[in-house]
Amino acid sequence: MNRQQLRRLERLLLKGPIQFGFETDLWTTERVAWVIEEKFGIKYHPDHVRLILRNSLNFSPQKPEGIARQRDEKKRRNWVKNVLPEVKKS
């Protein structure tokens, strides 16, 4: 990919995966490879995409923050406020 294509790819990726019809807001090298093929007609292996992202765009791998689906924020705040101090005392 040339510099102009890399700049365009960066702008596309910053829009997020949901803009491209993916269900989650998480880029994977497979998804980026798909975008490159769709927008530029160039097919890359996901391992090569990883190198492009790191070396040419200075992107780094990120780990999504996991939050339990069944998490009850009100109960969590209550526990931190009322129970945790007692646990720390013992």
N, C-alpha and C positions, 0 to 999 in steps of 0.2 A: 504494500500500500504506500502511496506517496503521501507527502505532507498534507496536501489539501484533503485527501480522503481521510487521513487520520484526524484532522480537525473536524471534519463532518461527522465521523464516527463518534468522536467525543461528544459533540452536541447531541447526537441521537441517543447516546447512552445516558446522558444527563436527564433526558426526558423520562427515563424509567421504563422498566419492562412492561408495565400495565398499558402504556401507550401502544405497545405492539401486540396486545391481545393476551399477554400472559396473565395468569390468575394471581400471582404473587409479585411483590415489589422487590424481587431478588434477582440480580443478574448472575447467571452461571456462564461458564465458557461455552457451553453448548448453545445457550440462547444468543450470546454475542456472535458466535459463528453463524447462526441462522440469520441474524441481522446483517452481517457482512455479506453473506451470500445473496440475500434479498435486495439489499440496497446498492451493492457494488458488483455483484456477479462474480465474486471471488470466493472459492471454497477453501476453508482452512480447517485443519484438525483442531479440536478444542485445546489440545496441549500447545499448539502454536499460537492460538488466540491468547492464551495465558501470557506468553512471552510478549506479544504485541501490547497487551494491556499494561504489563509491568514495565517493559523497556521503552516503548514508544510513547505511551500516554501517562506514564508514572502513576498508574492506578495500583492499588494494593489490595490483596484479598481481605475481605471483611467477613466477620462472623455475625450472623443476625442475632439480635437479642431475643432470647427465648422467654416468653411469658405464657404461663399455663392458661389454657382456654377456660378452665373452670375457676380461675382466680376470682375471688370476691374481694374487691379493693376495700370495701367498707370493713369487712371482717379482718383483713390484713392490717389496716391502720389501727383498729381496736386492739389487736393482739400486740402490735409493736408498742402501743401506748400503755396498755395495762398488764400484759402477761410478761413481755420481755424483761422489763425492769425487775420483776420478781425472780425470773430465771437467773438473771445476772447476779442477784444478791446471794443465791444459794450456791 
